[in-house]
């Protein structure tokens, strides 16, 4: 029993060592022996990290921006109709959303012409929209740069393969495998970065459109509220 246990342990350690060595060999093959291959690898890793960070950060920001109580405008209407503008402003300040800041600006302009109030609300809305769109252009750029860097890594890998062919006395599959592996892996990684960035960008744009719709609807509700006494 002791010999059998020892033999099983030896086989397990040998298998684990072989697997670890193969994994290290795959990573070494991808990194390559040149500075260019390492640069491509770290650039693609940086782009992937940046894309994931932007997607998560913007998704959380847009989700918070779109969460407004359905009774918000009803409370604003009740305060305005009762003449208690301070209560309406306090309610807007207690809500962290673009819609609340737009209404608060409109409340500050009450007493001026409706066109001036509407213009002030639009200006605040445009500023809030710029904040919500932050880093979306960067994410779109990453979705386009990913395949470009992947293609560049592919070309460099192929150049490496042909260079090895020109200097090798006997051209064997082992001579070509390193550069070709680097080329194909670089392409795959670039495409993965692009797919993640593009999918995240489309989701974020869809969420942004929903927030913009709520902002426009809130502005219309507020302007209708101000015009009700004149009807």
NORRAWO-V304789 format. One record per run of one state. SS is the DSSP state (~ for helix, > for strand, _ for the rest). FROM is the first residue (numbers start at 1). TO is the last residue. Records with the same first field share a line. If there is no record, write none. Layout:
SS->FROM-TO  FROM-TO
This chain:
_->1-1  32-34  67-71  82-84  95-97  109-113  133-135  168-172  231-231
~->2-31  35-66  72-81  85-94  98-108  114-132  136-167  173-230
